[in-house]
Amino acid sequence: MESCEIFANLATIPPIFVRLDGRAFHRLTQKFGFLKPYDNRFCKAMVEVSKDLVAQSGLSPVFAFTFSDEISLFFNDLPFSGRVEKIDSVAASFAASALTLALSSAEPLSFDARIVQTNTESAVEYMINRQHEAWRNHLNAYCQHALIEEGMDANSAAAYLKGKPAQDLHELMHKRGVNLAKTPAWQRRGILIMKKEIEKDGFNPVTQEHVTVTRNKVAVNCDLPLFSTPEGQEFIRSLISGKR
């Protein structure tokens, strides 16, 4: 019956992004009592999931970029011979299990997954786009929370903010004493997780010599550059080339 499996042999070639999005995560705020507009516990959990995806999932992405309930994984080499079904299902199921454990949830959580085919230039464009989405999400989160705190219901607040330019949202919060350009960088620009080689001093008991060994460590960067700037674009190119 394997011949009846739909898309079982559909494969992709690197480089690719796998984007994971949380399913119905708006309910988590009520369930866990998360603070608005940002909750450090949820952010920490998403970072832990991203670290596990990079270091323990067996998928071996080059890096992960996360904000809100989204994680993007970048691959130069593909697991499962590039089989789309396998990559998507394993990435989504691993992330869901990892977040369920990280939050000690009594109910299962879920992600969906999609593959985005790319090359060097479109990878830069993709990362700029996702960071822009992080920024827009940041603006809306602060503004919607402020309006709800002032008595507006969630649907009315969302409708009021829909389509408003960033400058108007800045002004809305500025009038309320909040400078959105001074909020924590991870809220505005997202968080990057990647393996990083570090050198450590060690001792070889066989040769009785002090030696320097190289180890991989999972590094978390919460102070990212703006990807749309020349500095930010160079940063992304160094990431996708594996030179950083």
C-alpha positions in Angstrom: 0.0 0.0 0.0 3.0 2.3 0.0 2.2 3.2 -3.6 -1.0 4.8 -2.3 0.8 7.2 0.0 0.2 10.8 -1.2 3.3 12.9 -1.6 5.4 10.2 0.1 8.2 10.7 -2.5 8.0 14.5 -2.7 11.5 15.8 -2.0 13.1 19.2 -1.9 16.7 20.4 -2.2 18.6 22.7 0.0 18.8 25.4 1.1 15.4 25.7 2.7 13.6 27.2 5.6 11.1 25.3 7.7 8.6 27.6 9.3 6.7 26.4 12.4 3.7 28.3 13.6 1.8 27.6 16.8 -1.8 26.4 16.4 -4.4 28.3 18.4 -1.8 29.6 20.7 -4.1 32.6 21.6 -5.7 30.2 24.1 -2.4 29.7 25.9 -2.6 33.2 27.4 -5.7 32.4 29.3 -4.7 28.9 30.1 -1.4 29.8 31.6 -2.1 33.3 32.7 0.6 34.8 30.5 1.3 38.5 30.8 0.6 40.9 28.0 1.9 42.2 25.7 4.9 39.9 26.3 5.5 37.1 28.8 9.0 36.1 29.8 8.0 32.5 30.6 6.5 31.9 27.2 9.5 33.5 25.5 11.9 31.3 27.5 9.9 28.2 26.5 10.0 29.1 22.8 13.8 29.6 23.1 14.2 26.2 24.8 12.1 24.6 22.0 14.4 26.3 19.4 17.5 25.1 21.2 16.2 21.6 21.3 15.4 21.7 17.6 18.9 22.9 16.8 20.8 20.6 19.1 18.6 17.5 20.0 16.0 16.9 17.3 18.3 15.1 14.9 17.3 17.6 12.2 20.5 19.7 12.5 19.4 23.1 11.2 22.1 25.7 10.8 20.1 28.1 13.1 16.6 28.9 14.4 14.9 32.3 14.5 12.0 32.8 16.8 9.4 35.5 17.8 5.9 35.2 19.1 4.7 31.7 18.4 6.8 31.2 15.3 10.1 29.4 14.7 12.1 29.4 11.4 14.7 26.8 10.9 17.4 27.1 8.1 19.0 24.1 6.5 22.0 23.8 4.2 21.9 20.0 4.5 18.6 18.1 4.6 17.6 15.1 6.8 15.5 12.3 5.4 16.9 12.8 1.9 14.9 16.0 1.6 11.5 14.2 1.9 9.0 17.0 2.5 6.5 14.9 4.5 9.2 13.7 6.9 10.8 17.0 7.5 7.5 18.8 8.1 6.0 16.1 10.3 9.1 15.5 12.4 9.8 19.2 12.9 6.2 20.1 13.9 5.8 17.1 16.2 9.1 17.6 17.9 8.4 21.3 18.5 5.0 20.5 19.9 6.3 17.9 22.3 9.2 20.1 23.4 6.8 23.0 24.1 4.3 20.8 25.9 7.2 19.7 28.2 8.7 23.2 28.6 5.4 24.6 29.8 4.4 21.5 31.8 1.1 21.5 29.9 -1.5 19.0 30.8 -2.9 19.3 27.3 -1.0 18.6 24.1 0.1 21.6 22.0 0.6 21.7 18.2 2.5 23.4 15.5 2.0 23.4 11.7 5.1 23.4 9.4 5.8 24.5 5.9 8.9 24.4 3.7 10.2 27.6 2.0 12.7 26.9 -0.8 15.4 29.5 -1.0 18.9 30.6 -2.1 21.4 33.1 -0.7 19.6 36.2 -1.7 16.1 35.0 -1.1 17.2 33.7 2.3 18.3 37.3 3.2 14.9 38.6 2.0 13.1 35.9 4.0 14.9 36.8 7.2 14.2 40.5 6.6 10.6 39.7 6.1 10.3 37.6 9.2 12.0 40.3 11.3 9.6 42.9 9.9 6.8 40.6 10.9 8.3 40.4 14.4 8.3 44.3 14.5 4.7 44.5 13.3 3.7 41.9 15.8 5.5 43.9 18.5 3.6 47.2 17.6 0.2 45.5 17.5 0.8 43.6 20.8 1.6 46.8 22.7 -1.2 48.8 21.1 -3.9 46.2 21.4 -3.0 45.6 25.1 -3.2 49.3 25.8 -6.6 49.7 24.2 -8.0 46.6 26.0 -6.6 48.0 29.3 -8.6 51.1 28.6 -11.9 49.2 28.1 -12.0 48.2 24.4 -12.8 44.6 23.7 -10.2 42.5 21.8 -12.1 42.4 18.5 -12.7 46.1 18.5 -9.1 46.8 19.3 -7.9 44.6 16.5 -10.3 46.2 14.0 -9.2 49.7 15.1 -5.5 48.9 14.6 -5.9 47.0 11.3 -4.0 48.6 8.5 -2.7 51.5 10.5 0.9 52.5 9.6 3.7 51.9 12.0 4.1 55.7 12.7 0.5 55.9 13.9 1.0 53.0 16.3 4.2 54.6 17.6 2.3 57.8 18.3 -0.6 55.9 20.0 1.9 54.4 22.5 3.9 57.6 22.8 0.8 59.4 24.0 0.6 56.7 26.7 4.2 57.1 27.8 5.8 54.2 26.0 8.6 54.5 23.4 8.3 51.4 21.3 11.8 51.9 20.0 13.2 51.4 23.5 11.5 48.2 24.4 13.7 45.1 24.7 15.5 44.2 21.4 14.2 40.6 21.5 10.6 41.9 21.4 11.3 44.1 18.4 13.8 42.0 16.4 13.3 38.3 17.5 15.8 35.8 18.9 18.4 33.7 17.1 19.6 30.3 18.2 22.6 28.5 16.7 25.4 26.1 17.4 28.7 27.8 18.1 32.2 26.3 18.3 34.1 27.2 21.5 37.6 26.2 22.6 38.1 24.7 26.1 41.2 23.8 28.0 41.4 20.1 28.8 43.7 17.4 30.0 44.6 14.2 28.1 45.1 11.4 30.8 46.8 9.2 28.3 49.6 11.6 27.2 49.5 13.6 30.4 49.3 16.7 28.4 47.1 19.8 28.6 45.2 20.2 25.4 42.7 22.6 23.7 39.5 20.9 22.5 36.7 22.3 20.4 33.1 21.8 21.6 29.8 22.9 20.1 27.6 25.1 22.3 24.1 26.3 21.6 24.2 30.1 21.6 21.2 32.4 22.0 21.4 36.0 20.6 18.7 38.3 22.0 20.3 41.5 20.6 20.1 41.1 16.8 20.9 43.8 14.3 18.2 45.2 12.0 18.3 42.7 9.1 17.4 45.3 6.5 20.6 47.3 7.1 23.9 46.5 5.3 25.2 45.2 8.7 22.2 43.0 9.2 22.3 41.6 5.7 26.0 40.7 6.1 25.1 39.1 9.4 22.5 36.9 7.7 24.9 35.9 4.9 27.5 34.8 7.4 24.9 32.7 9.2 23.7 30.9 6.1 27.2 30.3 4.9 28.0 28.7 8.3 30.9 31.1 8.9 29.6 32.8 12.0 
